[in-house]
Amino acid sequence: MAKSVIAIIGRPNVGKSTLFNRIAGKRMAIVEDIPGVTRDRNYAHISYFGKEFTLVDTGGLEPETSDLILTQMRGQAKIAIEEADIIIFLMDGKEGSTSSDVDIIEMLRKVKKPVYYVLNKIDNKKIEDNVADFYKFGIDKFYPISAEHGRCVDELLDDICLSLPSALPEENAAEYPKIAVVGKPNAGKSTLINRLLGKDRLVTSPIPGTTRDSIDTIVTYYQKEYLFIDTAGIRKKAKVLKGIESYSVVRSLRSIERCDIAIVLVDAVEGLTDQDLKIIRYIEEAEKGCIIAINKWDIVEKDHNTMEQYTKNIKTIHRHLDHLPLLFLSALTGTRVQKVYAEIDRIMEEYQRHITTGELNRFIGSLADHLPVATYRGKPLKLYYATQAGVRPPEFVMFVNHPEAMSTNVVRFLENNIREKWGFIGVPIRIVVRKRLSSR
């Protein structure tokens, strides 16, 4: 099931990031927290009273050059409006309305999706008098809040959740794998998909995509169907240009959310960059399968062990990627492109693998005396039993004496041993910790 996307838009300095952090922060106890979400990544997966959504912080809607305000503002606002399911339009309630706010309101009147008009920086009753000035725009309801202090933010979220489905049913939810091809700009994403479509033995049929700006494509390869999702390139935030490109991350996140497996296309000449690693973290946090495809292999100078050395370098430097398969290919020439299908099939099997409770507990029992040292109030952690609660991704519930003692080292130890025993190549493993309710 895909999550709704809620975008916070507004002028610079109206408090968008503050509101984003307020909703995504632990203080409100509403977040299914995701490790590694930093401000430069500007999104978070939120769980609020059983409703889940992806919250996106966006850049200010005014460019630095004043004579381009309307042009740039319209470009960015249109993309934000198109990509989101719900819009939070944030204004500065303390400063009062501006001509820029008026221009955006006029655009939003034409939008056929929920829009919430929010007045920020309403920190006290005196400033609350400013709210009356905004009703001249004919908006039925404004939400006066203080993102900094949390004032009335819960009321905003309560109303948003009334228009938020428990989960969005995915379109085209057939049994074929859904594959998102992601990566930096110019990594060769479209070239790869075109190459996959271009083989004589492929039968293709374009279908309307669930994203609003692209076409997903079903490919039949040796009587098996696959749905490929092309995505916009994901740049570093510091290099993102204001305008259409600044919302490419939103598009790509939406594609990752609704795929089963994401293929991260890496430029073989540049190697695995920090931005590639961030994209891989996006995929891990979305709990999707992942393949790292080293593209443009045709232009790399190589000998008989270049591929082996390239793989060794990546796995040595980035040990946390050891479970992800690497493919070396050339989307331009078609070299090894067909291997993509075999890897997809293998990962889909891993993604849906289920270990019986008996087999799992025999294995867990063999590990119980070898756990890393972990204590809670002086009492050592004890691992009693476990069960696999789900697939896609594989989820294991561990029952212990003190969940508070379950450190990152212990979780990593369990994950590494589960992978060593059963593989789970290319897929995330979710480990949930529960306190044993009764003695066994």
Buried (B, 14 or more C-beta within 10 A) or exposed (E): EBBBBBBBBBBEEBBBBBBBBBBBBEEBEBBEEBEEBEEEBBBBBBEBEEBBBBBBBBBBBBBEEEEBBEEBBBBBBBBBBBBBBBBBBBBBBBBEBBEBBEBBBEBBEEBEEBBBBBBBBBBEEEBBEBBEEBEEBEBEEBBBBBBBBBBBBBEBBEBBBEEBBEBBEBEBEEEBBBBBBBBBEEBBBBBBBBBBBEBEEEEEEEEEBBBEEBEBBBBBBEEEBBBBBBBBBBBEBEEBEBBBBBBBBBBBBBBBBBBBBBBBBBBBEEEBEEBBEBBBBBBBBBBBBBBBBBBBBBEBEBEEEBBEEBBEEBBEEBEEBEBBBBBBBBBBEBBBBBBBBEBBEBBBEBBEBEBEEEEBBEBBEEBEEEBEEBEBEEEEBBBBBBBBEEBBBBBBBBBBBBBBBBBEEBBEBBBBBBBEBBBBBBBBBBBEBBEBEEEE
